[in-house]
Amino acid sequence: MLLNHIRDAAASINSNHLITMNNLSHLAQNYSPVSCMVWNVQGTGDRAFLAVLKEIIRTHQPNVLALVETHMGGDHAVRMASILGYNGHVRVDAQGFSGGIWVYWNKNIVTVEPIRQHEQYIIMEIARVGEIPWYFTAVYASPNPSKRQELWRDLKTFAATHNKPWMIAGDFNETRYRWERSSSCGDTDRRSRRFNDWVEELELVEVEFVGAAHTWARASQ
């Protein structure tokens, strides 16, 4: 499940929907729009995936592209930048075949300064060239609930010491509400409550979306 969250303002895109700061102008009146695409790709080695990604980029032309759960790293990430036409990139490589966060951008349009890199997130300062910067965090939360607690703590600590507008986007491996899941149990309900508490503590505002509530299922389902 992909959730997009912002603090005070920013812009995001997932694999189906484009949202820019133009849509959130009441939250970011002093900030120039930057289009960002964030997609949990569940692997980047398939040729069919690359064809689809190139078409999405051609259609939406995101200034910043973040791919999470890439399952790969190293030279493949560098080649991807060249293929897609981006001249700036920062990444956290996959651990074996798990995780991975790659972020690409066009240096002639936006400036991106990485602040912290972690296997579950990359925090960056981002702005249109010559404009006021804000924070952008690309997230791929660990499927392990105990490891996700480290992510929540790290971002909460960052929020306590930084006060620029901040967008957090990616795959949180959590849901906020029962309708976001095809089934529920006591454990998932408890995790949702803790996740909602975290969202409220950081004063995040969820960017709503349109389209199907459930966009994927495990092969066994």
N, C-alpha and C positions, 0 to 999 in steps of 0.2 A: 504494500500500500504506500503510495506516495503522498506525503503531506507537505505543503509549503507553508512556512510561518514567517512573519516579519515582525520586527520591533520598530515601530514608528514609521517605517516605510521601506520600500524597495520594489524589486520587480522580479518576476520569475516565470518560467515556462516548464511544463512537464512534457511528456512525450505526446500529449494530445492537445494541450492548451497553452496559449500565449498570453501572458499578463505582463504589462510594462508599468512603469511608474505613472504613465498617463492615466491608468485606471485607478491609481491610488493618490491622485494629486492632493487630496485633502490631508494626506498623511505626510507628504514629502514636497511641500511647496517650494523649497529652495534647492531642490536636487534635480539635475537633468536626467531624463530617462535613459536607462540601460536595459536592453533586452537580454535575459538570461534563460538558457535552456538547461534543465536538470533532468537526467534520465537514468533510471536503473536499467542498465542494458543486459545484465545477467550474462556477461561475457562479450568480448569484442573480436573474437577470432573468426566469426562466420562471415563469408562474403555477402550473403544476403543481408545481414545486419548492416554492413557498410553501405550497401546500395540504398537501404531505407534511410539511414542516417544522412547521407548526402542529399537525398530528396527533401528531408525535413529541414535541413539547413538551407537549401535552395529556396524553400517556401517561406520560412520564417526569418532567415538571416539573423540569428542571434549574435549579439556582440560578444557574449560569454557563453561557453558551452562547458557543462560539467557532466561527466559520465561516471556513474558509480557502479560498484560491483563489476568491475571490468574483468576480473579473474586473470589479468595479465599485467605486464609492466615493461620497463626497460626500453629496448629499441622499438618495440611495437608501438609504444605510446608516442615516441618521437616521430615515427613514420606516419602515424595517424594525423599529427599536426600538419605535416606537409600535404597529405592527401586532402585534408579538409580545408586547407587554405588559411590556417591560423599561424601567427608568428610569435605568439607568447604561450607558454604553458608551464604548469606546475602540477606535480602529481605525488600521490602516495601509492606505491606499487602494491599489488596483491601479495598477501602472505600465502605462498604456495598458490593454490587456486581459489583462495578466499579473499573477498573484499577487493580493494583497489578504488582509488578516486583520481580521476584525471580532469584537470580544468584547463581550457583553452580560451584565448581571447585574441582580438586584433589590436595590436599596439597603437595603430594610428587612430583608433576610436576610443579605447579605454586604457586606463592605467590600472594595473593589478599588482599589489604588493603583498606577498604572503606574510602572515604574522605567525601562525602556528600550524604545523603539520603533524597529524596523528593518524593512526591506522583507521580511525573512525570519522575523521573530519579534517578539513583544511579551512582555516580562518584567514580571510584576506581583507585588505582595504582596497576599495574599488571606486572608480570615478570615471566619468567621461573626461577626456584629455582637457586639462585646464579648469575643471569644475570641482565642486566640493565633494570630498570622498565620504564614503559610508562603508559599513562592514557587510561582507558576504561570507557565509559559511556553507560549504558543500558537505553533506553528511551521508555516510553509509554506516548506520548503527549495526553493531554486532548482533547476529541472531541469538547470542548468548545473553540472557537477561542480566546476569551479574556484570558482564563487561559493559552493557549499556549504562549501568549506573555510573561508571567512570565517565562516559560521554556526558551524561546529564550534569555531573559535578563540574567537569571542566568548563562547559558552556555557562553554567551558573556563575562560576568564578570569573570568567571573562566578562559577563554582563555586569558584575559588581564593580568592575574597574574601568569600564569603557562606556561612553554615553552617546556615541554617534548612532544614527539610524542603522539598523541591522536586519539583514534578511538571513534566515536559516532555511535551507531547502535541501531535499534529498529523500532518502529512504530511512525512516526512523525505526522501522521494524516494530512499530507499535500502532495501535489505533486508539482514537479518542472515544468512539461511540460504538455501540453494538451493531448498528446498521452498517457499519463499515466492514463487518465480518460476516461470513456465511454461517458461522456457528460461534458459540461462546461457552465459557465455563468459568468457574470461580476464579481460576488463576488469571485468565485473560481480563476478567472484569477488574481484578485488583491491580493489574498492570496498567490498565486504562485509567484508573483513578489516580495512580501515581504519576502517569504521564500528564494527565490534565492538571494535576497540582503543579508540576514542573512548568507547564505552559503558562499557568496563571502567575507563578512566582516571577517568571521572566517578563511578564506583561507582554506576551506575544499575541499577535492578531493573526488568525488563520486566514489565508487567502482562499476564498471559496472557488469551486470549479464547477463545470458542467460536464455532463456525459455519464457513462455507466459508473455506478458505484463500485462494482467489482470488475477489475480489468485483467485479472489473471487467476489461474488456479493451478494447484499442483497436478502433475501428470496422473497421479493415482485417483484424482477426484473426477 
